[in-house]
Amino acid sequence: MIGKIVKKLNIIYEDNHLLVLEKPINVLSQKDYTGDIDMTEIVKTYLKEKYNKPGNVYLGLVHRLDRRVGGVMVFAKTSKAAKRISEAISSHQVKKVYIAYVKGIIPNDGEINIKIKKVNNLALISPDGKDSLLKYQVLNYYQNNTYVMVDLITGRYNQIRASFAHINHPLVNDHKYDKNIKPNNNELGLWCYQISLHHPVTKEHLTFTIKPQGSIWEGLKIKK
């Protein structure tokens, strides 16, 4: 199975330091209790096969996407690159833009500024939580729901999902934060659309973009 996934990988950038690709939906970023195949395992297999490398292959996981979220994902191919990208993320020098499909009609652009605390794999709104800020732009409406482009200012656990649920516009099919729907395996209304960063070695400013894939995005109109 992993061989089939490796062959279908959509690599959008690769050099000696970075590897940027499209993470498919319903694939883990890294191994968890389920033991299911994860992106780290998949990408390591890709590198071993492409470069005919024996033994273990170094791969730096510098950020994560939820299992049900697809889109742009960046990996570091050296420890130096991993350290520098991780530091850039911590200092908010890496820009991440998501597209979300949320329930109901949001009339205007806006921001959501809350405090989030992670408790038992849930992002809870709490006065003793960490500052969590995002800004969003309304793109268009489809089937009485709203597509929004989200500029993630901070990067908290499940921040986008918890934030829109907090303003009573949970993501479509997000049974984790929308108590009005039953658990399901339908596509989640969230996609990592774009990541911008400075190359960890050359310092060149790079922007990587992948348009959402899947039936849930059939009504999306992205403004140019």
C-alpha positions in Angstrom: 0.0 0.0 0.0 2.7 2.5 0.9 4.3 1.9 -2.5 1.1 3.0 -4.3 1.0 6.2 -2.2 4.6 7.0 -2.9 4.1 6.7 -6.6 1.1 9.1 -6.4 2.9 11.8 -4.4 2.6 15.3 -5.7 6.0 16.8 -5.2 5.9 20.6 -5.8 9.5 21.5 -4.7 12.6 19.6 -3.8 16.3 20.5 -3.3 19.0 19.3 -1.0 17.4 20.9 2.0 13.6 21.1 1.5 10.9 18.8 0.3 7.4 20.3 -0.3 4.4 18.2 -1.3 0.7 17.8 -1.2 -0.5 15.9 1.8 -3.4 13.7 0.9 -6.5 13.8 3.2 -7.0 11.1 5.7 -3.2 10.4 6.1 -1.5 11.1 9.4 1.4 13.6 9.6 3.2 11.3 11.9 2.6 7.9 13.6 0.0 7.7 16.3 -1.7 5.0 18.4 -3.5 3.7 15.3 -0.3 2.5 13.7 -1.7 3.7 10.4 0.7 4.8 7.6 1.9 8.4 8.0 3.5 11.1 5.9 6.9 10.7 7.6 7.0 7.0 6.7 5.8 7.7 3.2 8.3 10.5 2.5 11.2 8.5 3.9 10.3 5.6 1.6 10.2 8.0 -1.3 13.7 9.4 -0.5 15.1 5.9 0.0 13.8 4.7 -3.4 14.6 7.9 -5.3 18.2 8.2 -4.0 18.8 4.5 -3.4 19.7 5.1 0.2 20.4 2.2 2.5 19.4 2.2 6.2 17.6 5.1 7.9 16.9 8.3 6.1 16.8 11.7 7.9 13.6 13.6 7.6 12.6 16.6 9.7 8.9 17.0 10.4 8.7 20.8 11.0 4.9 21.2 11.1 1.8 19.0 11.1 -1.6 18.9 9.4 -4.6 17.1 11.0 -5.3 13.7 9.6 -8.4 14.9 7.7 -6.7 18.0 6.3 -4.9 18.0 3.0 -2.7 20.6 1.3 0.8 22.0 1.4 3.3 20.3 3.7 6.9 21.1 4.1 9.7 18.7 5.3 13.3 19.3 6.0 15.9 17.0 4.5 18.7 18.0 6.9 18.9 18.7 10.6 20.2 22.2 9.9 17.2 23.0 7.7 14.8 21.5 10.3 16.3 23.6 13.1 16.1 26.9 11.1 12.6 26.3 9.8 11.4 25.3 13.3 12.9 28.6 14.7 11.2 30.5 11.9 7.8 29.0 12.7 8.3 29.8 16.4 9.1 33.4 15.6 6.1 33.7 13.2 8.2 34.1 10.1 6.4 31.3 8.3 3.1 32.3 6.8 0.3 29.7 6.5 -2.9 30.3 4.6 -5.8 27.9 4.8 -9.2 27.7 3.0 -12.1 26.6 5.2 -15.6 25.7 4.3 -17.8 26.7 7.2 -21.5 26.2 8.0 -23.8 29.1 7.5 -23.4 32.6 6.0 -20.6 34.8 7.3 -21.4 38.3 5.9 -18.0 40.0 6.2 -14.3 39.5 6.6 -13.0 39.5 10.2 -10.8 38.0 12.8 -11.1 35.6 15.7 -9.0 36.3 18.8 -9.4 33.8 21.6 -7.4 31.8 24.1 -7.0 28.1 23.5 -6.0 25.3 25.9 -5.5 21.8 24.7 -7.3 19.3 26.9 -7.6 15.6 26.0 -7.1 16.2 22.3 -9.6 19.1 22.2 -8.9 22.8 21.7 -10.9 24.4 24.4 -11.6 28.1 24.9 -10.1 29.0 28.3 -9.0 32.2 30.0 -5.7 30.5 30.9 -5.2 29.3 27.4 -2.7 30.6 24.8 -3.4 33.6 22.6 -4.8 32.4 19.3 -5.4 34.8 16.5 -6.5 34.3 12.9 -7.9 36.6 10.2 -10.3 35.5 7.5 -11.6 36.8 4.2 -14.9 35.7 2.8 -14.4 34.1 -0.7 -17.9 33.0 -1.8 -21.1 31.2 -0.7 -22.2 27.7 -1.7 -25.2 25.7 -0.6 -25.9 28.2 2.3 -22.3 27.8 3.6 -19.3 30.0 3.3 -15.8 29.5 1.9 -13.2 31.6 3.7 -9.5 32.2 3.3 -7.8 32.0 6.7 -4.5 33.8 7.6 -3.3 31.8 10.6 -1.4 34.3 12.8 -0.7 31.8 15.6 -0.5 28.1 15.2 -2.4 26.4 18.1 -3.7 22.9 18.2 -7.0 22.7 16.1 -7.1 26.5 16.1 -9.1 27.0 13.0 -11.6 24.3 13.8 -12.1 25.6 17.4 -12.2 29.2 16.4 -15.0 28.9 13.8 -17.0 26.6 16.1 -16.6 29.4 18.7 -18.4 31.9 16.5 -21.1 29.3 15.7 -19.8 28.6 12.2 -18.1 25.2 12.6 -16.3 23.6 9.6 -18.5 21.5 7.4 -18.3 17.8 8.5 -16.3 18.7 11.6 -18.0 16.3 14.1 -15.2 17.0 16.6 -16.3 20.6 17.2 -19.8 20.5 15.8 -22.0 18.7 18.3 -25.0 18.8 16.0 -23.6 16.2 13.7 -22.6 12.5 14.2 -19.1 11.2 13.6 -18.4 10.7 9.9 -15.6 10.1 7.5 -16.7 12.8 5.1 -14.3 15.4 3.8 -13.5 18.0 6.3 -13.9 21.6 5.2 -10.3 22.6 5.7 -7.3 22.7 3.4 -3.7 24.1 3.8 -3.7 26.3 0.7 -0.4 28.1 0.9 2.9 28.3 2.9 5.5 31.1 2.6 8.9 30.9 4.1 12.5 31.9 3.6 14.7 29.1 2.4 16.8 27.8 5.4 20.1 28.1 3.5 19.8 30.4 0.5 17.3 32.8 2.4 15.3 33.1 -0.8 11.6 33.8 -0.1 9.5 30.9 -1.3 5.7 30.5 -1.6 4.0 27.2 -2.3 0.4 26.9 -3.2 -2.0 24.0 -3.8 -5.6 24.4 -4.7 -8.0 22.3 -2.7 -8.8 18.9 -4.1 -12.1 17.0 -3.5 -15.9 17.3 -4.0 -16.4 19.5 -0.9 -14.5 22.3 -2.8 -16.6 22.1 -6.0 -18.2 25.5 -5.4 -15.1 27.3 -4.4 -14.1 30.5 -6.2 -10.7 31.9 -5.3 -10.2 35.6 -6.0 -7.1 36.5 -8.0 
